[in-house]
Amino acid sequence: MKFSSTSSYIASDDLAVAVNAAVALQRPLLVKGEPGTGKTELARQVAESLGMPMLEWNIKSTTKAQQGLYEYDAVSRLRDSQLGEARVHDVKNYIRKGKLWQAFEAEGRVVLLIDEIDKADIEFPNDLLQELDRMEFHVYETGETIRARQRPVVIITSNNEKELPDAFLRRCFFHYIRFPDIDTLRAIVEVHFPGIKAALLTTALTQFFEIRETPGLKKKPSTSEVLDWLKLLLAEDLGPEDLKRDGKTLLPRLHGALLKNEQDVHLFERLAFMARGRG
């Protein structure tokens, strides 16, 4: 089976090639791109397309690589020993399996998503090198070695918040999701809003790309944000004529779905002021 676009996800040709290459090479697929371009959703769609269960490991700034393997609850074991609990004699009762362990022991092949790896400490990727390369790890408390029954399809996402180590990058197949062009974005929108009127969609996407290309914009609106904006436009039953921007601010209708900080709102207000001055 090979991955391609699904009924609810439009994958570019180069993205589909990257996914299938990573599966064939049995290497983690490292996916980068600006927030909101569908990196996390990609893993869900790959799992659905290939007919595999998915395990999701969401990385935070406090996440340690060891948590993906297992965690040993020494505090609970100490408390149980003080209470005279019989279960204290089996250390396995105090080991919590992480997402990698769950993926390794799964009966069939699974998709393992390691989401937003760049949020963690810089040493986090290096701490997973051997486990992702050899597909095994050692449990010191029990003396056993956990090996993958079947190599999972590993998809790792990054928002480029920090550089990843070269040794880690060498072990991955890399793909950068570029922001879709207007034709691809139109196809994505029509998947989410089938039957949307062509005139409204053309006007909205033209305005959206004008906003994205405005010089000085701090945060460019993403794919997920244009979908939210269109959802609001449809909910308000607005037409193309309703999207004409206010000449006093140049802000689009319902701009809170697209612009996410006050600097960008003020930018459009300043541009309108300058335009009036030139006029």
KAPEKA-V922257 format. One record per backbone hydrogen bond with DSSP energy under -0.5 kcal/mol. CO is the residue of the C=O (numbers start at 1). NH is the residue of the N-H. If there is no record, write none. Layout:
CO;NH, CO;NH
//
This chain:
6;9, 9;6, 9;11, 12;16, 13;17, 14;18, 15;19, 16;20, 17;21, 18;22, 19;23, 20;24, 21;25, 22;26, 22;27, 28;30, 28;173, 29;31, 29;156, 30;32, 30;175, 31;158, 32;177, 34;37, 36;224, 38;42, 39;43, 40;43, 40;44, 41;45, 42;46, 43;47, 44;48, 45;49, 46;50, 47;51, 47;52, 53;111, 55;57, 55;113, 56;58, 57;59, 57;115, 60;63, 63;121, 64;67, 64;68, 65;68, 65;69, 66;69, 66;70, 68;100, 68;101, 69;98, 71;73, 71;96, 72;74, 73;77, 74;78, 75;79, 76;80, 77;81, 78;82, 79;83, 80;84, 80;85, 81;84, 85;88, 86;89, 87;90, 89;91, 90;93, 91;94, 92;95, 94;73, 94;96, 95;97, 96;71, 98;102, 99;103, 100;104, 101;105, 102;106, 103;106, 104;149, 109;53, 110;112, 110;153, 111;55, 111;113, 112;114, 112;155, 113;57, 113;115, 114;157, 115;59, 116;119, 117;120, 121;124, 123;127, 124;128, 125;128, 126;129, 128;132, 129;133, 130;134, 130;135, 131;135, 135;148, 137;146, 138;140, 139;142, 139;143, 139;144, 144;139, 145;147, 146;137, 152;154, 153;112, 153;155, 154;29, 155;114, 156;31, 157;117, 158;33, 165;169, 166;170, 167;171, 168;171, 169;172, 171;28, 172;174, 173;30, 175;32, 175;177, 176;178, 181;185, 182;186, 183;187, 184;188, 185;189, 186;190, 187;191, 188;192, 189;193, 193;196, 197;201, 198;202, 199;203, 200;204, 201;205, 202;206, 203;207, 204;208, 205;209, 206;210, 207;211, 208;212, 209;213, 211;214, 214;217, 222;226, 223;227, 224;228, 225;229, 226;230, 227;231, 228;232, 229;233, 230;234, 231;235, 232;236, 233;238, 234;237, 239;242, 240;243, 241;244, 246;249, 246;250, 251;246, 252;255, 254;257, 255;258, 255;259, 258;260, 261;265, 262;266, 263;267, 264;268, 265;269, 266;270, 267;271, 268;272, 269;273, 270;274, 271;275, 272;276, 273;277, 274;278, 275;279
//
